[in-house]
Amino acid sequence: METHASTPLAFWGPEGSLPIHPDDMVARRLAMLIEGKCMELGPEKAAKKYGLSRARYFQLQKAYREGGTEALREKKKGPKKNFVRTKQVINQILRYRFLDPEASVGVLTQKLNQHDYSISQRSVERTITEYGLQKKTPHPKSEKETRTY
């Protein structure tokens, strides 16, 4: 298998070519590994050709050896679980809200902190919003409703 120099996103062989879609990251990474390992390009030039570092090339090569093409897929970035708003903390927020529906978010946060739940007021607000437990605020009366005759 050889790549055509003018078309970096296709493989060329005696029977034709196999294009690689530019948005297909798994195929691009696999192509880079093939070009770096099985062809004369080498790891450093293959990584550069695909816009990655030499170190990233070897990370992907190791991932491919351990998990196949599925390991070349982009992983979700960021925390994998909620460390602050755990199930237990959420249950306490809901409990306090139901026990005292008129309590402000600040008061709920203070109660939680007093009971050794380290949580910010913003996290309590998010939880209350997610569960639809905001206080019902009366709508301002229109001018018609406030007139007395």
C-alpha positions as MATLAB code, in Angstrom:
seq = 'METHASTPLAFWGPEGSLPIHPDDMVARRLAMLIEGKCMELGPEKAAKKYGLSRARYFQLQKAYREGGTEALREKKKGPKKNFVRTKQVINQILRYRFLDPEASVGVLTQKLNQHDYSISQRSVERTITEYGLQKKTPHPKSEKETRTY';
ca = [
       0.000    0.000    0.000;
       1.339    3.418   -0.841;
       0.066    6.935   -0.421;
       0.055    9.365   -3.265;
       2.175   12.406   -2.396;
      -0.259   14.973   -3.835;
      -3.276   13.451   -2.014;
      -2.432   12.863    1.658;
      -5.974   11.700    2.454;
      -6.094    8.649    0.195;
      -4.339    5.344   -0.155;
      -3.241    4.287   -3.605;
      -2.659    0.766   -4.835;
      -2.574   -1.218   -8.063;
      -6.391   -1.418   -8.190;
      -7.134    2.232   -7.464;
      -7.437    4.507   -4.460;
      -9.257    4.588   -1.144;
     -10.015    8.151   -0.008;
     -10.044    9.079    3.665;
     -12.694   11.573    4.702;
     -10.992   14.610    6.308;
     -13.435   14.575    9.277;
     -12.905   10.873   10.057;
     -10.367   11.125   12.882;
     -10.145    7.367   13.408;
      -9.301    6.758    9.743;
      -6.810    9.656    9.714;
      -5.052    8.342   12.808;
      -4.950    4.813   11.436;
      -3.578    6.137    8.144;
      -0.870    8.012   10.047;
       0.100    4.871   11.943;
       0.203    2.825    8.745;
       2.297    5.429    6.978;
       4.647    5.782    9.951;
       5.099    2.093   10.696;
       4.565    0.182    7.461;
       5.853    2.623    4.887;
       9.041    4.585    4.475;
       7.655    7.766    6.009;
       8.594    6.996    9.631;
       6.891    8.128   12.851;
       8.177   11.703   12.946;
       7.276   12.600    9.346;
       3.926   10.789    9.541;
       2.971   12.685   12.694;
       3.998   15.994   11.117;
       2.038   15.193    7.950;
      -1.125   14.678   10.014;
      -0.525   17.696   12.235;
       0.422   15.781   15.397;
       3.540   15.584   17.512;
       5.939   12.653   17.555;
       4.909   11.938   21.156;
       1.228   11.859   20.158;
       2.087    9.423   17.347;
       3.548    6.986   19.878;
       0.598    7.487   22.260;
      -1.800    6.563   19.458;
       0.365    3.640   18.407;
       0.278    2.243   21.940;
      -3.480    2.821   22.188;
      -3.992    1.021   18.862;
      -1.916   -1.972   19.993;
      -3.952   -2.241   23.197;
      -7.439   -1.490   21.893;
      -7.529   -1.532   18.093;
      -9.216    1.146   16.027;
     -11.774    1.851   18.773;
      -8.902    3.172   20.926;
      -8.143    5.792   18.235;
     -11.547    7.438   18.737;
     -11.656   10.852   20.496;
     -12.528   10.498   24.158;
     -14.819   12.909   25.975;
     -12.744   15.568   27.687;
     -13.238   16.819   31.196;
     -14.337   15.103   34.381;
     -16.104   11.785   33.958;
     -18.344   12.222   36.994;
     -19.603   14.991   39.214;
     -17.330   15.262   42.248;
     -19.190   18.048   44.041;
     -22.842   17.345   43.311;
     -22.862   13.690   44.237;
     -26.088   11.750   44.609;
     -25.968   12.239   48.373;
     -25.506   16.020   48.079;
     -28.316   16.287   45.520;
     -30.611   14.316   47.833;
     -29.804   16.713   50.686;
     -30.473   19.778   48.507;
     -33.848   18.340   47.463;
     -34.648   17.400   51.046;
     -33.886   20.883   52.371;
     -35.873   22.463   49.523;
     -38.948   20.340   50.302;
     -38.649   20.924   54.061;
     -38.489   24.688   53.574;
     -39.635   25.764   50.086;
     -39.297   29.447   51.005;
     -35.609   29.186   51.994;
     -33.222   31.039   49.717;
     -30.387   29.320   47.888;
     -27.957   31.036   50.250;
     -29.711   29.539   53.277;
     -29.727   26.072   51.681;
     -26.021   26.371   50.895;
     -25.299   27.444   54.452;
     -27.238   24.475   55.869;
     -25.337   22.080   53.608;
     -21.974   23.569   54.584;
     -22.911   23.330   58.286;
     -23.508   19.620   57.783;
     -20.064   19.120   56.166;
     -21.211   19.161   52.539;
     -18.704   21.426   50.838;
     -20.706   23.004   48.038;
     -21.000   26.417   46.435;
     -24.139   28.467   46.132;
     -23.900   28.183   42.327;
     -23.944   24.365   42.531;
     -27.045   24.492   44.715;
     -28.675   26.868   42.193;
     -27.841   24.481   39.333;
     -29.360   21.542   41.165;
     -32.545   23.435   42.006;
     -32.852   24.583   38.385;
     -32.227   21.089   36.999;
     -34.968   19.647   39.182;
     -37.362   22.538   38.512;
     -37.631   23.560   42.160;
     -37.279   27.319   41.806;
     -39.500   29.482   43.920;
     -42.627   30.624   42.166;
     -42.315   34.366   41.803;
     -45.558   36.258   41.366;
     -45.784   38.100   38.088;
     -46.083   41.861   38.428;
     -49.666   42.917   38.017;
     -50.523   44.803   34.889;
     -51.777   48.367   35.009;
     -55.334   47.154   34.355;
     -55.310   44.839   37.391;
     -54.018   47.522   39.760;
     -56.517   50.239   38.836;
     -59.371   50.837   41.212;
     -62.568   52.406   40.009;
];
